[in-house]
Amino acid sequence: RVLSLELNKDRDVERIHGSGINTLDIEPVEGRYMLSGGSDGVIVLYDLENLSRKPSYTCKALCSVGRSHPDVHKFSVETVQWYPHDTGMFTSSSFDKTLKIWDTNTLQPADVFHFEGTVYSHHMSPVATKHCLIAVGTKSPKVQLCDLKSGSCSHILQGHRQEVLAVSWSPRQEYVLATASADSRVKLWDVRRASGCLSTLDQHNGEKSKASSEAASTAHNGRVNGLCYTNDGLYLLTIGTDDRMRLWNSSTGENTLVNYGKVCNESRKGLKFATSCDCNPEFAFVPYDSTIAVYTIFTGELVTMLRGHYSTVDCCVFQPNFQELYSGSKDCTILAWIPALREPLPDDVSEKSLPQQHLNPAYEDAWSSSDDEG
C-alpha cells in the first residue's frame, strides 16, 4: 500500500491556515484526530474520518486556536503533539519561547512553561508509564525536561554546545531520549542517570582518520535537525544539513552505513519526518523541497517522490491504521496521500498473464531457492 501512495483526489483537508504548516500529529488512540501548527501561531484540530460516507469528502476542522484566541501562540508553532494516552489533552511549543499544555475540550491552556530561548522541538514518550516528562529542545544547548505532574522544569541535560533542534523519546525504553543539535552531534541519554549521557553517535564508528584533528564524535557534518526512531525503537534515523540521512543501531550507537544518496535539507530549524509502521519493508517519508521522498529504511533505496505541494514541505505524519500519509507545507495546505486502489481484473485475465514490469523493486521477492545456486 505504501508503494502505491498517491495524492488523494477525493479527500481534502479543510483549509484554515493562512500561513505555512510546520507540524502535524495524529493521535495514537484511534488514529482519527489530527493537529496542525502554523507559522502564524494558529493550531487546528481536524477529524480525519469520512462522516459523509461519500467517496469525495473534506476532513473538517473541528476547532482551532486562531489569531483572536486570547492564549494563541504569538509566533510560529514548531511542534504539536497529542498526549499519548488519550485525546483530552495536547501540547504545543513555539518560537514565542513557550510550551503549552491544552485541554482539548475547552481549548484553554492547563499549563504553560516558559523558556529563555526559542523552542524548536518537544516530545512526550509514547510508552512511559513511570514518568510524565516532556523533553524540550531550545536555543540553549541544555535539554530541558518538564514534569507534567509537578508542573516544573526540574531536570536539565548538559552536553550539547549549540541549540537543540530535535528531541525524541525511544518508543522502546521509556527513560531513553535522543537529542539532535546544531553542534553536529546526536546524543542518547538515560534520564535516570546523574550524568545523563549514554553515548554520542559517531558517523565514523570510532575509526578516526589520523589526519583528523576533530576529537569529538559527530553524527553529521552540519546541523542535525531531524530525528526519528523506527516504530520498534531498534533504529534511529537522523537528518543533517550535510544533505545526509543516517541510520543508527539505537542500542549500540553504531552507524549502519546505509546510503540514501543526497537528501536535500536546507531547513534552518527542525525538520519533521516520519517512518512507517507495520510495513515490510519499512519506509521513511522525508520532506524534500516541495516533494516528499520515500525511502526503504534498510536498503536506502529512493522508492518514489510524492509531488503535489507548490512550496516547501515542512512536515509529514503517517497514519498506520490505513497506511496513509499527511503532509504540511509553506503553501498553507495539508495534503492526504493514500494507496492507489488496484483496478479489478476482468474475469478472463489471470494475474500470471499480466506484464510484471510494473512491480516496484522494493516488492520483489529476494529469496532464492537453493536449486538456482552454484
Order of alpha helices (4+ residues) and beta strands (2+ residues): beta-beta-beta-beta-beta-beta-beta-beta-beta-beta-beta-beta-beta-beta-beta-beta-beta-beta-beta-beta-beta-beta-beta-beta-beta-beta-beta-beta-beta
